[in-house]
Amino acid sequence: MRLRSGRVDTDASLDKATIVKAEAQRPPSSSRRRSQIKDEVVRVKREKVDQDEEKVVSAPKKKAKKAAVKKERVPRQEPSDWKEILRGIEEMRANKNAEVDKYGCEVFYDESFPPHVCRFHVLIAAMMSSQTKDPVNAAAMGRLIEHGLTVESMLEIDQQELAQLIRPVGFFNHKAKYIKQTATILTKRAGTEGKVVDIPDTYEGLIALPGVGPKMATLVMNCAWNNTIGICVDTHVHRISNRLKWVKTWNKNNPKSQDPEKTRAVRIILYR
């Protein structure tokens, strides 16, 4: 406040400044507070919209997918001299003097037994043949048949006793367990009491049994059911097929690649 003499009323000025400061420090009224909150909400929403727009602008555009081009299947060319080689193999095998001819699974199809029992014998012989020499497998089969080799007898026998009967075939403890499990599966599969318990008559049914692989299933289909569905590929067929250049599934620099399944996957089936 300015006095007539031109001097400022310092007391009045101080009072006004004090009032303004007090007003600034006073808590806002409820209406004013609501207004401030509303303004803050609006500001946050605007910032979020701006950020979303920036993301949309900066997001990289997705590349358009190219139409899949279907590759034409190149027909597999058969080896030029395979027929000549096959004739040579047939001549070499004409005498049937190999161990597999004496002790192979088919020799256990003894027609003095009922057909379903013969087929079970062939299946068990195939299951025990892996990692086992043919004479050792044949001796184990002889002991089993003498004991009484039927589905029912394999259900009743103790697993440890069975393991000792088939010893020393390779992995005899595992194979004893598989034989017991197979007997149980075949019995349940037969269903009603009095129905003949038989082995599966399909490749899919056989390969579903414990301890039965692709080679065994193919072998059993041939020897037990007289149904040739393919070639049994073991490590020897795998090796010889590559040496004859019928397949290219052998890598001498990679021992892990020496897998007969790779040769079997080629699905070489010779029709005559």
VMD Tcl script that draws the C-alpha trace (Angstrom):
set ca {
  {0.00 0.00 0.00}
  {1.42 3.28 -1.05}
  {0.94 6.25 1.31}
  {0.30 9.81 0.20}
  {3.87 10.63 0.88}
  {4.87 7.98 -1.72}
  {6.18 5.45 0.75}
  {5.10 1.85 0.59}
  {3.26 0.38 3.48}
  {5.61 -2.49 4.14}
  {3.37 -4.05 6.75}
  {0.51 -4.36 4.27}
  {2.80 -5.88 1.63}
  {4.11 -8.42 4.09}
  {0.59 -9.36 5.10}
  {-0.41 -9.95 1.46}
  {2.65 -12.12 0.80}
  {1.93 -14.13 3.89}
  {-1.65 -14.69 2.75}
  {-0.53 -15.89 -0.72}
  {1.99 -18.28 0.83}
  {-0.58 -19.64 3.22}
  {-3.02 -20.17 0.36}
  {-0.40 -22.14 -1.54}
  {0.30 -24.36 1.47}
  {-3.36 -24.93 2.28}
  {-4.64 -28.40 1.23}
  {-6.82 -28.16 -1.89}
  {-10.55 -28.40 -1.57}
  {-12.34 -31.59 -2.57}
  {-13.64 -30.12 -5.81}
  {-10.22 -28.81 -6.69}
  {-8.66 -32.18 -5.86}
  {-11.13 -33.99 -8.12}
  {-10.24 -31.61 -10.90}
  {-6.54 -32.28 -10.43}
  {-7.11 -36.06 -10.48}
  {-9.17 -35.77 -13.65}
  {-6.45 -33.73 -15.32}
  {-3.85 -36.30 -14.28}
  {-5.92 -39.19 -15.69}
  {-6.34 -37.37 -18.98}
  {-2.60 -36.71 -19.15}
  {-1.73 -40.38 -18.50}
  {-4.19 -41.56 -21.17}
  {-2.72 -39.16 -23.70}
  {0.79 -40.39 -22.93}
  {-0.33 -44.03 -23.37}
  {-1.97 -43.25 -26.71}
  {1.19 -41.49 -27.87}
  {3.31 -44.50 -26.83}
  {1.00 -46.94 -28.64}
  {1.17 -44.83 -31.79}
  {4.96 -44.83 -31.59}
  {4.97 -48.64 -31.29}
  {2.70 -48.99 -34.31}
  {4.91 -46.72 -36.37}
  {8.16 -48.36 -35.28}
  {6.94 -52.00 -35.49}
  {8.62 -53.83 -38.39}
  {6.33 -54.98 -41.15}
  {5.84 -58.72 -41.42}
  {7.17 -60.25 -44.57}
  {4.58 -61.83 -46.78}
  {4.80 -65.62 -46.72}
  {6.01 -67.16 -49.90}
  {3.83 -69.78 -51.44}
  {5.21 -73.24 -50.70}
  {6.70 -74.82 -53.77}
  {5.97 -78.52 -53.91}
  {9.10 -80.40 -54.84}
  {8.64 -83.07 -57.42}
  {9.55 -86.50 -56.14}
  {12.46 -87.92 -58.04}
  {11.87 -91.62 -58.71}
  {14.50 -93.82 -57.13}
  {16.63 -95.59 -59.68}
  {17.28 -99.25 -59.04}
  {20.91 -100.45 -59.11}
  {21.86 -101.47 -62.62}
  {23.25 -104.89 -61.69}
  {20.99 -105.89 -58.80}
  {19.39 -108.80 -60.64}
  {22.76 -110.33 -61.45}
  {23.89 -109.93 -57.83}
  {20.65 -111.46 -56.57}
  {21.11 -114.51 -58.77}
  {24.62 -114.93 -57.38}
  {23.29 -114.74 -53.80}
  {20.61 -117.33 -54.59}
  {23.22 -119.71 -56.00}
  {25.44 -119.22 -52.94}
  {22.48 -119.90 -50.60}
  {21.18 -122.93 -52.51}
  {22.85 -125.43 -50.16}
  {21.19 -123.94 -47.02}
  {24.26 -124.67 -44.91}
  {24.45 -121.50 -42.80}
  {23.80 -121.49 -39.05}
  {20.61 -119.51 -39.58}
  {19.29 -122.42 -41.67}
  {19.85 -124.80 -38.74}
  {18.81 -122.54 -35.88}
  {16.61 -119.83 -37.39}
  {13.15 -118.97 -36.05}
  {11.36 -120.95 -38.75}
  {12.82 -124.27 -37.53}
  {10.79 -123.89 -34.34}
  {7.54 -124.10 -36.28}
  {7.09 -127.76 -35.34}
  {3.86 -129.05 -36.84}
  {3.57 -131.66 -34.10}
  {2.24 -128.78 -31.97}
  {-1.04 -126.93 -32.57}
  {-0.61 -124.01 -35.04}
  {-1.13 -121.29 -32.42}
  {1.54 -122.89 -30.21}
  {3.95 -123.09 -33.17}
  {3.43 -119.41 -33.84}
  {4.12 -118.60 -30.19}
  {7.37 -120.60 -30.42}
  {8.44 -118.57 -33.46}
  {7.67 -115.31 -31.64}
  {9.67 -116.29 -28.54}
  {12.61 -117.48 -30.67}
  {12.64 -114.12 -32.46}
  {12.43 -112.18 -29.19}
  {15.45 -114.03 -27.78}
  {17.53 -113.85 -30.98}
  {18.76 -110.26 -30.62}
  {22.37 -109.93 -29.44}
  {22.55 -113.74 -29.26}
  {24.30 -116.32 -31.43}
  {21.99 -118.73 -33.22}
  {23.26 -121.92 -31.44}
  {22.85 -120.25 -28.02}
  {19.32 -119.17 -28.90}
  {18.45 -122.65 -30.17}
  {19.69 -124.24 -26.94}
  {17.56 -121.85 -24.86}
  {14.52 -122.64 -27.01}
  {15.14 -126.35 -26.46}
  {15.07 -125.86 -22.68}
  {11.87 -123.78 -22.89}
  {10.08 -126.31 -25.09}
  {11.11 -129.13 -22.75}
  {9.72 -127.11 -19.83}
  {6.50 -126.52 -21.78}
  {6.48 -123.40 -23.91}
  {2.92 -122.10 -24.07}
  {1.29 -118.79 -23.21}
  {-0.24 -120.41 -20.13}
  {3.08 -121.82 -18.87}
  {4.79 -118.44 -19.35}
  {2.07 -116.84 -17.24}
  {2.66 -119.32 -14.42}
  {6.47 -119.48 -14.38}
  {8.41 -117.22 -12.03}
  {10.34 -114.51 -13.86}
  {13.65 -115.39 -12.18}
  {13.21 -119.07 -13.04}
  {12.45 -118.11 -16.64}
  {15.58 -115.94 -16.77}
  {17.70 -118.88 -15.65}
  {16.09 -121.15 -18.26}
  {16.99 -118.86 -21.15}
  {20.41 -117.85 -19.81}
  {22.97 -117.17 -21.39}
  {21.06 -115.42 -24.21}
  {21.87 -111.73 -24.39}
  {20.03 -109.58 -21.84}
  {18.24 -112.67 -20.47}
  {16.75 -110.78 -17.50}
  {15.11 -108.19 -19.76}
  {13.90 -110.85 -22.18}
  {12.37 -112.91 -19.36}
  {10.38 -109.83 -18.36}
  {9.29 -109.21 -21.98}
  {8.14 -112.82 -22.39}
  {6.06 -112.61 -19.21}
  {4.53 -109.31 -20.31}
  {3.79 -110.69 -23.78}
  {2.00 -113.71 -22.32}
  {-0.19 -111.37 -20.25}
  {-0.95 -109.14 -23.25}
  {-1.87 -112.08 -25.49}
  {-4.15 -113.54 -22.81}
  {-6.00 -110.25 -22.36}
  {-6.18 -109.85 -26.12}
  {-7.89 -113.22 -26.47}
  {-10.69 -111.91 -24.30}
  {-13.34 -114.42 -23.35}
  {-12.38 -117.69 -21.67}
  {-12.04 -120.63 -24.01}
  {-10.86 -118.56 -26.99}
  {-7.53 -119.67 -28.48}
  {-4.68 -117.41 -27.38}
  {-2.66 -116.56 -30.48}
  {-0.04 -114.03 -31.52}
  {-1.04 -110.96 -33.59}
  {-1.34 -111.56 -37.32}
  {-0.31 -108.03 -38.33}
  {2.99 -106.16 -38.32}
  {1.44 -103.38 -36.23}
  {0.17 -105.85 -33.66}
  {3.53 -107.59 -33.35}
  {5.63 -104.45 -33.08}
  {3.39 -103.27 -30.23}
  {4.58 -106.18 -28.07}
  {7.41 -105.52 -25.58}
  {10.84 -106.42 -26.89}
  {9.70 -106.73 -30.52}
  {11.28 -104.38 -33.07}
  {10.76 -103.86 -36.82}
  {13.12 -106.66 -37.86}
  {11.52 -109.17 -35.47}
  {7.98 -108.24 -36.50}
  {8.85 -108.68 -40.19}
  {10.55 -112.00 -39.44}
  {7.62 -113.36 -37.41}
  {5.12 -112.34 -40.09}
  {7.14 -114.41 -42.55}
  {7.95 -117.46 -40.40}
  {4.76 -117.71 -38.31}
  {2.13 -116.45 -40.75}
  {3.86 -117.18 -44.09}
  {3.32 -113.54 -45.04}
  {6.32 -111.73 -46.52}
  {5.78 -108.02 -45.93}
  {9.37 -106.83 -46.39}
  {13.03 -107.52 -45.81}
  {14.43 -108.18 -42.34}
  {17.25 -105.67 -41.93}
  {19.84 -106.41 -39.27}
  {23.38 -105.10 -38.99}
  {24.60 -107.60 -41.61}
  {21.96 -106.72 -44.22}
  {22.64 -103.05 -43.47}
  {26.40 -103.47 -44.04}
  {26.15 -105.68 -47.14}
  {23.46 -103.53 -48.78}
  {25.80 -100.56 -48.52}
  {28.78 -102.53 -49.86}
  {26.68 -103.57 -52.85}
  {25.72 -99.87 -53.24}
  {22.04 -100.70 -53.06}
  {21.64 -97.99 -50.42}
  {23.71 -95.07 -49.10}
  {23.11 -95.22 -45.36}
  {26.64 -95.92 -44.15}
  {29.03 -93.27 -42.88}
  {32.38 -94.70 -41.83}
  {33.35 -91.38 -40.24}
  {30.31 -91.39 -37.94}
  {29.88 -94.64 -35.96}
  {26.52 -93.45 -34.62}
  {25.13 -93.51 -38.15}
  {25.64 -97.28 -38.43}
  {21.98 -97.99 -37.77}
  {20.06 -100.70 -39.68}
  {16.89 -98.63 -39.23}
  {18.24 -96.17 -41.82}
  {18.53 -98.96 -44.36}
  {15.10 -100.30 -43.42}
  {13.63 -96.83 -43.91}
  {14.67 -96.91 -47.56}
  {12.06 -99.68 -47.94}
  {13.88 -101.81 -50.44}
  {11.57 -104.67 -51.36}
  {12.63 -106.99 -54.16}
  {9.77 -108.56 -56.09}
  {10.51 -111.52 -58.29}
}
mol new
graphics top color blue
foreach p $ca { graphics top sphere $p radius 0.5 }
foreach p [lrange $ca 0 end-1] q [lrange $ca 1 end] { graphics top cylinder $p $q radius 0.2 }
display resetview
